[in-house]
Each structure stands twice: as structure tokens, then as C-alpha cells.
Amino acid sequence: MKLTIKEIAKMAGVSPGTVSKVMNQTGSISPDTIKKVKKVIEDTGYQPSFSAKALATKKSNLIGLIYAGEVHVEFNHPFFNQVINAFKNTAGQLGYDMLIFSNQTFSMGKENYVARAKHYQLDGCLIIAGENIEEAIHELDQSDIPTVAVDLKLNGERSSYVMTDNEKISRQVVEYFYLNNIRKVAFIGGQINSDISNVRKHAFIRAMKDYGMDLKEEWILHGNYFEESGYQLMNELIHTNSIPEAVYAVSDMMALGVLKAIKENGLRVPQDIKVIGCDDIEACRYSDPSLATVKQDQLKIGRLAAHMLHDLINELQVQNSVLVDPELIIRDSAKK
């Protein structure tokens, strides 16, 4: 028979509230009482139920993981997979489990993250941003539920976000090409309405102008962050009347497609066209040639997101936003 917190309290000769405080390491309790309660818990193998723990502490120690947007990020996406692993490991150390949202018609035939979070008594939510963010995300942002997003700006009173400094990403790429006497650079971005891609695109255009480099409208292209997209766009670019000296793709997946298209068309990387991607996924090290990229610190982003959400849950002061510095990593695809 499964024991209740009241039965544990009776066996230890204390109140249920004292048992709760011992389990959650809160309140002022004598060492002897703590020892006595812990012995009863150990002897009986007591495990509190979800509802008992939530009622006793007003916290479930559960965090909701939301893959947001009409174009969802997949579980196996190399960049976000590493971010989520870092978040999961840090959140686990802080005492949280995770619940992944999967049912898109949870409430009244539509997505309702606020209702779902309250239904499961979640302490907070982590948002991993895709494209074309749905209205339900903005409703969650403006609610009283602690929420942290990766790659999506939030402005709610109990919200915050963390992302790489996307303007610095593009400026580092353009500056590298400028310093190596490369003036003709093409840009391959994500969807035309992608917020992150557009920040990188506008920063790229500004940097190109600042350095007086050759900026052509037909060299600014939009895809969807995946390899096939980079492959198709690079094929189109090669078959125009003007070919750039270098290509900057806003994701490594697209950059890998770019490498494939260049080689299939009889051109060489980096001799004929240099290529730089973004993210520094594992495949960059093993592509042929190895892919130059701008590293986003996935480990740091995931850990920051976990600590920021933990602080929001505990009503501590948290910055509205944190920007993580990128790092340009030059490999064979962009060497002189």
C-alpha cells in the first residue's frame, strides 16, 4: 500500500508540514527532527506523489518544454538538441523534471499553453523558437507563468530570453572576408519572415556597406535552414551570370548543402568560392572540406536558460535578455 505524507508524519511523530519542509529543505527545523523524518522516509521507501508534493510546496518541480512556431524545430536539430541537453542537465541539477508539449489541440480545439501549464501545475516553461510563432506563445509570455525563450524575444513581466548576439555573428563574417581581400560575398538566410535570419541579414548588409564591399541584391537569398535548401539556392546562384567569391549561410545545415552544390558544379572550395556557416554543429569538423562557421555556445545558452528560469520561478531579479557572444572558427572552407 502506498503511504501518504500524513502517515509518514504520524510515524515520525511530527506534522505533515514538517515532513514537507524536510523533503524540500525549507524552514527552520532542528537537526534531530530532520534526522528522525529522514529515517522514516528511508525505512519505508516513501516517494511523494506529484499531487502531494505540489500541494505541500505549491511547486511541482516540473518545467514545460515548448517547440514553438508553425515551422517547428525538430528534436534532432543539431543546434537546439545541444541547447536542450544542456538545459535538461542543468535543470535536473536544480531539481526539475521536464514535460514536453506535444498535443496541439489541448484546449477548445486550439493551442493554449497557459491552460496547459496550469493544468499540469508547471513551475515554468522553456520555449524553443521555430518560425511563424503562434499567438498562444505571446499569451504565455504575457501571463504570470515564468517563461524563458531561446532565440525568441519576450517582454512579459515574468519572462526572459537568451540568444546569441546575432548582429555580431554577421559582422565577424564580413570582417574576416574584408581582412582577407574578399569583397564579393553572397548571403543565404532562412525564411524571409524569420526574425533571427533577418537580424543577421540586416547586420550583414550594414557591415558590407561599412567596409565598402560589393553588395548585390541577387546575392541575398532565403531558404529554410536545412541542407537541401542551401543546395538548391547555391545551384541557382552558380547558374547566374555572376558568382561571388564567398558565401555566408546563416546555418551550418544550409552551408553543408552549399558545399555539395559547389563541388557538383566542378568548382573548388575554398579556391574558387569560400564558405562560412553558423552554429558549429558536429558535422562541420568532418565535412569535405571542413566547414568554417560562427560558433554559438549551445552549452552556455542552455545553462543560462535553466538558471534564468529557476530564478524567475523563485521570484528573483532576472535580466529581461541575455546575449551570448559568438566565436568565428575558420576551417578549410574559408582559408586563403
Contacts in CASP RR format, 6 or more apart in sequence:
PFRMAT RR
TARGET T0000
AUTHOR 0000-0000-0000
METHOD contacts of the structure
MODEL  1
MKLTIKEIAKMAGVSPGTVSKVMNQTGSISPDTIKKVKKVIEDTGYQPSF
SAKALATKKSNLIGLIYAGEVHVEFNHPFFNQVINAFKNTAGQLGYDMLI
FSNQTFSMGKENYVARAKHYQLDGCLIIAGENIEEAIHELDQSDIPTVAV
DLKLNGERSSYVMTDNEKISRQVVEYFYLNNIRKVAFIGGQINSDISNVR
KHAFIRAMKDYGMDLKEEWILHGNYFEESGYQLMNELIHTNSIPEAVYAV
SDMMALGVLKAIKENGLRVPQDIKVIGCDDIEACRYSDPSLATVKQDQLK
IGRLAAHMLHDLINELQVQNSVLVDPELIIRDSAKK
2 49 0 8 1.000
3 44 0 8 1.000
3 46 0 8 1.000
4 52 0 8 1.000
5 16 0 8 1.000
5 17 0 8 1.000
5 19 0 8 1.000
5 20 0 8 1.000
5 48 0 8 1.000
5 52 0 8 1.000
5 56 0 8 1.000
6 16 0 8 1.000
8 16 0 8 1.000
8 19 0 8 1.000
8 37 0 8 1.000
8 40 0 8 1.000
8 41 0 8 1.000
8 44 0 8 1.000
8 46 0 8 1.000
9 15 0 8 1.000
9 16 0 8 1.000
9 17 0 8 1.000
9 18 0 8 1.000
9 19 0 8 1.000
11 40 0 8 1.000
11 44 0 8 1.000
12 18 0 8 1.000
12 19 0 8 1.000
12 36 0 8 1.000
12 37 0 8 1.000
12 40 0 8 1.000
13 36 0 8 1.000
14 33 0 8 1.000
14 36 0 8 1.000
14 37 0 8 1.000
16 56 0 8 1.000
17 56 0 8 1.000
18 29 0 8 1.000
18 33 0 8 1.000
18 37 0 8 1.000
19 37 0 8 1.000
20 56 0 8 1.000
20 57 0 8 1.000
21 27 0 8 1.000
21 29 0 8 1.000
22 29 0 8 1.000
22 33 0 8 1.000
22 34 0 8 1.000
22 37 0 8 1.000
22 38 0 8 1.000
22 41 0 8 1.000
23 41 0 8 1.000
23 48 0 8 1.000
23 53 0 8 1.000
23 56 0 8 1.000
24 56 0 8 1.000
24 57 0 8 1.000
26 57 0 8 1.000
40 46 0 8 1.000
48 56 0 8 1.000
50 60 0 8 1.000
53 59 0 8 1.000
53 60 0 8 1.000
53 61 0 8 1.000
54 60 0 8 1.000
54 121 0 8 1.000
59 123 0 8 1.000
59 313 0 8 1.000
60 120 0 8 1.000
60 121 0 8 1.000
60 122 0 8 1.000
60 123 0 8 1.000
61 95 0 8 1.000
61 96 0 8 1.000
61 97 0 8 1.000
61 123 0 8 1.000
62 96 0 8 1.000
62 97 0 8 1.000
62 98 0 8 1.000
62 99 0 8 1.000
62 120 0 8 1.000
62 121 0 8 1.000
62 122 0 8 1.000
62 123 0 8 1.000
63 91 0 8 1.000
63 96 0 8 1.000
63 97 0 8 1.000
63 98 0 8 1.000
63 99 0 8 1.000
63 122 0 8 1.000
63 123 0 8 1.000
63 124 0 8 1.000
63 125 0 8 1.000
63 126 0 8 1.000
63 309 0 8 1.000
64 98 0 8 1.000
64 99 0 8 1.000
64 100 0 8 1.000
64 101 0 8 1.000
64 117 0 8 1.000
64 120 0 8 1.000
64 122 0 8 1.000
64 124 0 8 1.000
64 125 0 8 1.000
64 126 0 8 1.000
65 84 0 8 1.000
65 98 0 8 1.000
65 99 0 8 1.000
65 100 0 8 1.000
65 101 0 8 1.000
65 125 0 8 1.000
65 126 0 8 1.000
65 128 0 8 1.000
66 101 0 8 1.000
66 113 0 8 1.000
66 125 0 8 1.000
66 126 0 8 1.000
66 127 0 8 1.000
66 128 0 8 1.000
66 137 0 8 1.000
66 140 0 8 1.000
67 73 0 8 1.000
67 101 0 8 1.000
67 128 0 8 1.000
67 130 0 8 1.000
68 127 0 8 1.000
68 128 0 8 1.000
68 129 0 8 1.000
68 130 0 8 1.000
68 133 0 8 1.000
68 134 0 8 1.000
68 137 0 8 1.000
68 149 0 8 1.000
68 152 0 8 1.000
69 129 0 8 1.000
69 130 0 8 1.000
69 131 0 8 1.000
69 132 0 8 1.000
69 133 0 8 1.000
69 134 0 8 1.000
69 137 0 8 1.000
70 131 0 8 1.000
70 132 0 8 1.000
70 133 0 8 1.000
70 134 0 8 1.000
71 130 0 8 1.000
71 131 0 8 1.000
71 132 0 8 1.000
71 191 0 8 1.000
71 224 0 8 1.000
72 130 0 8 1.000
73 80 0 8 1.000
73 128 0 8 1.000
73 129 0 8 1.000
73 130 0 8 1.000
75 81 0 8 1.000
78 252 0 8 1.000
78 253 0 8 1.000
78 279 0 8 1.000
78 281 0 8 1.000
78 282 0 8 1.000
78 283 0 8 1.000
79 251 0 8 1.000
79 252 0 8 1.000
79 279 0 8 1.000
79 281 0 8 1.000
79 296 0 8 1.000
79 298 0 8 1.000
80 128 0 8 1.000
80 150 0 8 1.000
82 298 0 8 1.000
82 299 0 8 1.000
83 128 0 8 1.000
83 150 0 8 1.000
83 298 0 8 1.000
83 301 0 8 1.000
83 302 0 8 1.000
83 305 0 8 1.000
84 128 0 8 1.000
84 302 0 8 1.000
86 298 0 8 1.000
86 299 0 8 1.000
86 300 0 8 1.000
86 301 0 8 1.000
86 302 0 8 1.000
86 303 0 8 1.000
86 306 0 8 1.000
87 126 0 8 1.000
87 302 0 8 1.000
87 303 0 8 1.000
87 305 0 8 1.000
87 306 0 8 1.000
88 98 0 8 1.000
90 302 0 8 1.000
90 303 0 8 1.000
90 306 0 8 1.000
90 307 0 8 1.000
91 98 0 8 1.000
91 306 0 8 1.000
91 309 0 8 1.000
91 310 0 8 1.000
94 306 0 8 1.000
94 307 0 8 1.000
94 310 0 8 1.000
96 123 0 8 1.000
96 310 0 8 1.000
98 126 0 8 1.000
99 120 0 8 1.000
99 122 0 8 1.000
101 113 0 8 1.000
101 116 0 8 1.000
104 111 0 8 1.000
105 111 0 8 1.000
106 112 0 8 1.000
106 115 0 8 1.000
106 116 0 8 1.000
106 119 0 8 1.000
107 115 0 8 1.000
107 116 0 8 1.000
110 136 0 8 1.000
111 134 0 8 1.000
111 136 0 8 1.000
112 136 0 8 1.000
112 139 0 8 1.000
113 125 0 8 1.000
113 136 0 8 1.000
113 137 0 8 1.000
113 139 0 8 1.000
113 140 0 8 1.000
114 136 0 8 1.000
114 139 0 8 1.000
114 140 0 8 1.000
114 143 0 8 1.000
114 145 0 8 1.000
116 122 0 8 1.000
117 124 0 8 1.000
117 125 0 8 1.000
117 140 0 8 1.000
117 143 0 8 1.000
117 145 0 8 1.000
118 145 0 8 1.000
122 145 0 8 1.000
123 146 0 8 1.000
123 313 0 8 1.000
124 145 0 8 1.000
124 146 0 8 1.000
124 147 0 8 1.000
124 309 0 8 1.000
124 312 0 8 1.000
124 313 0 8 1.000
125 140 0 8 1.000
125 145 0 8 1.000
125 146 0 8 1.000
125 147 0 8 1.000
125 148 0 8 1.000
125 309 0 8 1.000
126 147 0 8 1.000
126 148 0 8 1.000
126 149 0 8 1.000
126 150 0 8 1.000
126 305 0 8 1.000
126 309 0 8 1.000
127 137 0 8 1.000
127 140 0 8 1.000
127 147 0 8 1.000
127 148 0 8 1.000
127 149 0 8 1.000
127 150 0 8 1.000
127 152 0 8 1.000
127 154 0 8 1.000
128 149 0 8 1.000
128 150 0 8 1.000
128 151 0 8 1.000
129 149 0 8 1.000
129 150 0 8 1.000
129 151 0 8 1.000
129 152 0 8 1.000
129 196 0 8 1.000
130 151 0 8 1.000
130 152 0 8 1.000
131 191 0 8 1.000
131 193 0 8 1.000
131 194 0 8 1.000
132 193 0 8 1.000
133 152 0 8 1.000
137 152 0 8 1.000
140 147 0 8 1.000
141 147 0 8 1.000
141 149 0 8 1.000
141 154 0 8 1.000
141 155 0 8 1.000
141 156 0 8 1.000
141 159 0 8 1.000
142 156 0 8 1.000
143 158 0 8 1.000
144 157 0 8 1.000
144 158 0 8 1.000
145 158 0 8 1.000
146 158 0 8 1.000
146 159 0 8 1.000
146 309 0 8 1.000
146 312 0 8 1.000
146 313 0 8 1.000
147 154 0 8 1.000
147 156 0 8 1.000
147 158 0 8 1.000
147 159 0 8 1.000
147 160 0 8 1.000
147 309 0 8 1.000
147 312 0 8 1.000
148 154 0 8 1.000
148 159 0 8 1.000
148 160 0 8 1.000
148 161 0 8 1.000
148 162 0 8 1.000
148 305 0 8 1.000
148 308 0 8 1.000
148 309 0 8 1.000
148 312 0 8 1.000
149 159 0 8 1.000
149 160 0 8 1.000
149 161 0 8 1.000
149 162 0 8 1.000
150 161 0 8 1.000
150 162 0 8 1.000
150 163 0 8 1.000
150 301 0 8 1.000
150 302 0 8 1.000
150 305 0 8 1.000
151 161 0 8 1.000
151 163 0 8 1.000
151 196 0 8 1.000
152 161 0 8 1.000
152 163 0 8 1.000
152 195 0 8 1.000
153 161 0 8 1.000
153 195 0 8 1.000
153 321 0 8 1.000
154 160 0 8 1.000
154 161 0 8 1.000
154 320 0 8 1.000
155 320 0 8 1.000
158 312 0 8 1.000
159 312 0 8 1.000
159 320 0 8 1.000
160 308 0 8 1.000
160 309 0 8 1.000
160 312 0 8 1.000
160 318 0 8 1.000
160 319 0 8 1.000
160 320 0 8 1.000
160 321 0 8 1.000
160 322 0 8 1.000
161 320 0 8 1.000
161 321 0 8 1.000
161 322 0 8 1.000
162 301 0 8 1.000
162 302 0 8 1.000
162 304 0 8 1.000
162 305 0 8 1.000
162 308 0 8 1.000
162 321 0 8 1.000
162 322 0 8 1.000
162 323 0 8 1.000
162 324 0 8 1.000
163 196 0 8 1.000
163 301 0 8 1.000
163 321 0 8 1.000
163 322 0 8 1.000
163 323 0 8 1.000
163 324 0 8 1.000
164 296 0 8 1.000
164 297 0 8 1.000
164 301 0 8 1.000
164 323 0 8 1.000
164 324 0 8 1.000
164 325 0 8 1.000
164 326 0 8 1.000
165 323 0 8 1.000
165 324 0 8 1.000
165 325 0 8 1.000
165 326 0 8 1.000
166 196 0 8 1.000
166 199 0 8 1.000
166 200 0 8 1.000
166 203 0 8 1.000
167 199 0 8 1.000
167 200 0 8 1.000
167 203 0 8 1.000
168 203 0 8 1.000
168 325 0 8 1.000
168 326 0 8 1.000
169 200 0 8 1.000
169 203 0 8 1.000
169 250 0 8 1.000
169 278 0 8 1.000
169 294 0 8 1.000
169 296 0 8 1.000
169 326 0 8 1.000
170 200 0 8 1.000
170 201 0 8 1.000
170 203 0 8 1.000
170 204 0 8 1.000
170 207 0 8 1.000
170 248 0 8 1.000
171 203 0 8 1.000
171 207 0 8 1.000
172 294 0 8 1.000
172 326 0 8 1.000
172 328 0 8 1.000
173 185 0 8 1.000
173 204 0 8 1.000
173 248 0 8 1.000
173 276 0 8 1.000
173 294 0 8 1.000
173 328 0 8 1.000
174 185 0 8 1.000
174 204 0 8 1.000
174 207 0 8 1.000
174 208 0 8 1.000
174 211 0 8 1.000
174 213 0 8 1.000
174 248 0 8 1.000
175 207 0 8 1.000
175 211 0 8 1.000
176 276 0 8 1.000
176 328 0 8 1.000
176 330 0 8 1.000
176 334 0 8 1.000
177 183 0 8 1.000
177 185 0 8 1.000
177 213 0 8 1.000
177 245 0 8 1.000
177 246 0 8 1.000
177 248 0 8 1.000
177 274 0 8 1.000
178 211 0 8 1.000
178 213 0 8 1.000
180 336 0 8 1.000
182 245 0 8 1.000
182 246 0 8 1.000
182 274 0 8 1.000
183 212 0 8 1.000
183 213 0 8 1.000
183 214 0 8 1.000
183 245 0 8 1.000
184 213 0 8 1.000
184 214 0 8 1.000
184 216 0 8 1.000
184 219 0 8 1.000
184 242 0 8 1.000
184 244 0 8 1.000
184 245 0 8 1.000
184 246 0 8 1.000
185 208 0 8 1.000
185 213 0 8 1.000
185 214 0 8 1.000
185 219 0 8 1.000
185 244 0 8 1.000
185 245 0 8 1.000
185 246 0 8 1.000
185 247 0 8 1.000
185 248 0 8 1.000
186 216 0 8 1.000
186 219 0 8 1.000
186 220 0 8 1.000
186 221 0 8 1.000
186 237 0 8 1.000
186 244 0 8 1.000
186 246 0 8 1.000
186 247 0 8 1.000
186 248 0 8 1.000
187 201 0 8 1.000
187 204 0 8 1.000
187 205 0 8 1.000
187 219 0 8 1.000
187 220 0 8 1.000
187 221 0 8 1.000
187 247 0 8 1.000
187 248 0 8 1.000
187 250 0 8 1.000
188 221 0 8 1.000
188 222 0 8 1.000
188 223 0 8 1.000
188 230 0 8 1.000
188 233 0 8 1.000
188 234 0 8 1.000
188 247 0 8 1.000
188 248 0 8 1.000
188 249 0 8 1.000
188 250 0 8 1.000
188 254 0 8 1.000
188 255 0 8 1.000
188 258 0 8 1.000
189 197 0 8 1.000
189 200 0 8 1.000
189 201 0 8 1.000
189 221 0 8 1.000
189 222 0 8 1.000
189 223 0 8 1.000
189 225 0 8 1.000
189 249 0 8 1.000
189 250 0 8 1.000
189 251 0 8 1.000
189 254 0 8 1.000
190 197 0 8 1.000
190 222 0 8 1.000
190 223 0 8 1.000
190 224 0 8 1.000
190 225 0 8 1.000
190 229 0 8 1.000
190 250 0 8 1.000
190 251 0 8 1.000
190 254 0 8 1.000
191 197 0 8 1.000
191 222 0 8 1.000
191 223 0 8 1.000
191 224 0 8 1.000
192 222 0 8 1.000
196 250 0 8 1.000
197 222 0 8 1.000
197 250 0 8 1.000
200 250 0 8 1.000
200 278 0 8 1.000
201 220 0 8 1.000
201 250 0 8 1.000
204 248 0 8 1.000
205 215 0 8 1.000
205 220 0 8 1.000
208 214 0 8 1.000
208 215 0 8 1.000
209 215 0 8 1.000
216 242 0 8 1.000
216 244 0 8 1.000
218 240 0 8 1.000
218 242 0 8 1.000
219 237 0 8 1.000
219 242 0 8 1.000
219 244 0 8 1.000
221 233 0 8 1.000
221 236 0 8 1.000
221 237 0 8 1.000
223 229 0 8 1.000
223 230 0 8 1.000
223 233 0 8 1.000
223 254 0 8 1.000
225 250 0 8 1.000
225 251 0 8 1.000
225 253 0 8 1.000
225 254 0 8 1.000
226 251 0 8 1.000
226 253 0 8 1.000
226 254 0 8 1.000
227 253 0 8 1.000
227 254 0 8 1.000
227 256 0 8 1.000
227 257 0 8 1.000
227 260 0 8 1.000
228 257 0 8 1.000
229 254 0 8 1.000
229 257 0 8 1.000
230 249 0 8 1.000
230 254 0 8 1.000
230 255 0 8 1.000
230 257 0 8 1.000
230 258 0 8 1.000
230 261 0 8 1.000
231 257 0 8 1.000
231 258 0 8 1.000
231 260 0 8 1.000
231 261 0 8 1.000
232 261 0 8 1.000
233 254 0 8 1.000
233 258 0 8 1.000
234 247 0 8 1.000
234 257 0 8 1.000
234 258 0 8 1.000
234 261 0 8 1.000
234 262 0 8 1.000
235 261 0 8 1.000
235 264 0 8 1.000
235 265 0 8 1.000
237 243 0 8 1.000
237 244 0 8 1.000
237 247 0 8 1.000
238 261 0 8 1.000
238 262 0 8 1.000
238 265 0 8 1.000
238 267 0 8 1.000
243 267 0 8 1.000
243 273 0 8 1.000
244 273 0 8 1.000
245 273 0 8 1.000
245 274 0 8 1.000
246 273 0 8 1.000
246 274 0 8 1.000
246 275 0 8 1.000
246 276 0 8 1.000
246 334 0 8 1.000
247 255 0 8 1.000
247 258 0 8 1.000
247 273 0 8 1.000
247 274 0 8 1.000
247 275 0 8 1.000
247 276 0 8 1.000
248 275 0 8 1.000
248 276 0 8 1.000
248 277 0 8 1.000
249 255 0 8 1.000
249 258 0 8 1.000
249 275 0 8 1.000
249 276 0 8 1.000
249 277 0 8 1.000
249 278 0 8 1.000
250 277 0 8 1.000
250 278 0 8 1.000
251 277 0 8 1.000
251 278 0 8 1.000
251 279 0 8 1.000
252 277 0 8 1.000
252 278 0 8 1.000
252 279 0 8 1.000
252 280 0 8 1.000
252 281 0 8 1.000
252 283 0 8 1.000
252 284 0 8 1.000
252 291 0 8 1.000
252 293 0 8 1.000
253 279 0 8 1.000
253 281 0 8 1.000
254 277 0 8 1.000
255 275 0 8 1.000
255 276 0 8 1.000
255 277 0 8 1.000
255 278 0 8 1.000
255 291 0 8 1.000
255 293 0 8 1.000
255 333 0 8 1.000
256 283 0 8 1.000
256 287 0 8 1.000
256 291 0 8 1.000
258 275 0 8 1.000
259 269 0 8 1.000
259 275 0 8 1.000
259 287 0 8 1.000
259 288 0 8 1.000
259 289 0 8 1.000
259 291 0 8 1.000
259 333 0 8 1.000
262 268 0 8 1.000
262 269 0 8 1.000
262 272 0 8 1.000
262 273 0 8 1.000
262 275 0 8 1.000
263 269 0 8 1.000
267 273 0 8 1.000
269 275 0 8 1.000
269 289 0 8 1.000
269 332 0 8 1.000
269 333 0 8 1.000
270 289 0 8 1.000
270 332 0 8 1.000
270 333 0 8 1.000
270 334 0 8 1.000
270 335 0 8 1.000
270 336 0 8 1.000
274 292 0 8 1.000
274 333 0 8 1.000
274 334 0 8 1.000
274 335 0 8 1.000
275 291 0 8 1.000
275 292 0 8 1.000
275 333 0 8 1.000
275 334 0 8 1.000
276 291 0 8 1.000
276 292 0 8 1.000
276 293 0 8 1.000
276 294 0 8 1.000
276 328 0 8 1.000
276 333 0 8 1.000
276 334 0 8 1.000
277 284 0 8 1.000
277 291 0 8 1.000
277 292 0 8 1.000
277 293 0 8 1.000
277 294 0 8 1.000
278 293 0 8 1.000
278 294 0 8 1.000
278 296 0 8 1.000
279 293 0 8 1.000
279 294 0 8 1.000
279 295 0 8 1.000
279 296 0 8 1.000
280 293 0 8 1.000
280 294 0 8 1.000
280 295 0 8 1.000
280 296 0 8 1.000
280 327 0 8 1.000
280 329 0 8 1.000
281 293 0 8 1.000
283 291 0 8 1.000
284 290 0 8 1.000
284 291 0 8 1.000
284 292 0 8 1.000
284 293 0 8 1.000
284 329 0 8 1.000
284 331 0 8 1.000
285 331 0 8 1.000
287 333 0 8 1.000
289 331 0 8 1.000
289 332 0 8 1.000
289 333 0 8 1.000
290 331 0 8 1.000
290 332 0 8 1.000
290 333 0 8 1.000
291 331 0 8 1.000
291 333 0 8 1.000
292 328 0 8 1.000
292 329 0 8 1.000
292 330 0 8 1.000
292 331 0 8 1.000
292 332 0 8 1.000
292 333 0 8 1.000
292 334 0 8 1.000
292 335 0 8 1.000
293 329 0 8 1.000
293 331 0 8 1.000
294 326 0 8 1.000
294 327 0 8 1.000
294 328 0 8 1.000
294 329 0 8 1.000
295 326 0 8 1.000
295 327 0 8 1.000
295 328 0 8 1.000
295 329 0 8 1.000
296 324 0 8 1.000
296 326 0 8 1.000
297 324 0 8 1.000
297 325 0 8 1.000
297 326 0 8 1.000
297 327 0 8 1.000
300 324 0 8 1.000
301 324 0 8 1.000
304 322 0 8 1.000
304 324 0 8 1.000
308 318 0 8 1.000
308 319 0 8 1.000
308 322 0 8 1.000
311 317 0 8 1.000
311 318 0 8 1.000
312 318 0 8 1.000
END
